[in-house]
Amino acid sequence: MTRSHVNRTERTALVTGATGIIGKAIVEGLANSDAIRVVPTGRNPKKLSSLYPFPSDRILDGLVLDQSSKDSIVGLASQWKGPLHILVINASATPTKREETPEGIETQWAVNVLGYHRLIKAFAPILVRSSEEIGEPSRIVLVASCWAGDLNLADPEFKRRPYDNGTAYRQSKQAERMLAHAWAVRLQEQYSSFSTGPFAGCPRITINACHPGEVNTPLSNSLGFGGHESPAEGADTPVWVATARELSTITGAWFTYRNRSVCRFAADTESVQKLWDLVETYG
Ligand SMILES: NC(=O)c1ccc[n+]([C@@H]2O[C@H](COP(=O)([O-])OP(=O)(O)OC[C@H]3O[C@@H](n4cnc5c(N)ncnc54)[C@H](OP(=O)(O)O)[C@@H]3O)[C@@H](O)[C@H]2O)c1
């Protein structure tokens, strides 16, 4: 039996930022995929229940998650019941003025970088357990952006330089792409590979980053952009990275419009290590 002939058992996916334009389209795209049940999450319970009013066998009850809060992330993971096979981290913020979370962390750094990092850390044990149950790698998909760069590790929270939401956004999206690479290495070290079965030698959890597409959303508007693609087009690459059989064992990669390419940020291993050391200091 080849890997492509492994029968798909029912899998569970969690999507963050499911109240957003692309997030909702990702939820719908996953729910329309083969044998996947989706748990939408969002920070605003009213918005969540108005967008997902009727749980079904495909889209389950929404759960509250504030991605800027370590307690919220750790709390959701500790209360998680059952398996989780796909984690799509999509929620991002880009306030036009500098803001801090109740933890005292600049909002974009908290949501877009620490939130991504903390979610991976909190859910990795659940993802690895679930991968063992179905004998297939679990997947983490980081929704990042082509619009990325100028990461300043000496002042990531804009404490010593003027805040600009575009600059803060670009550095956060660069950091997400670097984290995909850093975590790919560490997840494989920490959890080793499948020792038997059709995925013998393959990682138990894969993690990849992708650009969704140019979609007109509150986030793109707050950065001064519109967007010429539909939400479904924006969700296409994240859903594909989360589900495509041919990507079952690919990890640490960067995708735009279903194309894999070298990410220059992830290739800078010295900076990736520095970023890792920095995010770890936040706990
Ligand atoms: N739109 C584009 O053209 C484009 C291009 C490249 C990359 N992206 C990426 O696509 C992803 C989705 O963005 P979008 O364009 O769909 O924007 P959006 O519609 O504004 O959605 C942003 C989502 O993030 C959520 N969010 C913000 N702060 C949060 C927090 N503290 N906790 C939990 N959720 C929080 C928002 O929640 P609320 O609903 O409560 O506000 C919303 O669900 C982002 O990662 C973005 O960087 C978008």
The ligand as an ORCA input file, in Angstrom:
! r2SCAN-3c Opt
* xyz 0 1
  N      -6.378     39.828      3.472
  C      -5.247     39.642      2.786
  O      -5.112     40.098      1.635
  C      -4.115     38.873      3.406
  C      -2.907     38.784      2.694
  C      -1.864     38.071      3.250
  C      -2.041     37.434      4.468
  N      -3.218     37.533      5.143
  C      -3.358     36.827      6.427
  O      -4.606     36.169      6.470
  C      -4.987     35.986      7.847
  C      -6.445     36.356      8.020
  O      -6.593     37.745      7.825
  P      -7.854     38.398      7.096
  O      -7.314     39.167      5.958
  O      -8.924     37.371      6.862
  O      -8.306     39.457      8.171
  P      -9.649     39.654      9.019
  O     -10.849     39.349      8.209
  O      -9.531     41.008      9.599
  O      -9.499     38.535     10.127
  C      -8.594     38.638     11.199
  C      -9.035     37.632     12.231
  O      -8.104     37.653     13.324
  C      -8.869     37.716     14.510
  N      -8.138     38.238     15.652
  C      -7.486     39.415     15.786
  N      -6.968     39.502     17.019
  C      -7.293     38.364     17.677
  C      -7.058     37.856     18.973
  N      -6.409     38.562     19.900
  N      -7.527     36.628     19.293
  C      -8.223     35.906     18.398
  N      -8.504     36.341     17.153
  C      -8.037     37.561     16.804
  C     -10.065     38.596     14.147
  O     -11.069     38.493     15.137
  P     -12.350     39.484     15.145
  O     -13.270     38.929     14.113
  O     -12.863     39.356     16.525
  O     -11.833     40.859     14.797
  C     -10.420     37.955     12.820
  O     -11.115     36.751     13.029
  C      -3.999     36.808      8.669
  O      -3.027     35.953      9.228
  C      -3.357     37.724      7.642
  O      -2.055     38.111      8.004
  C      -4.261     38.248      4.638
*
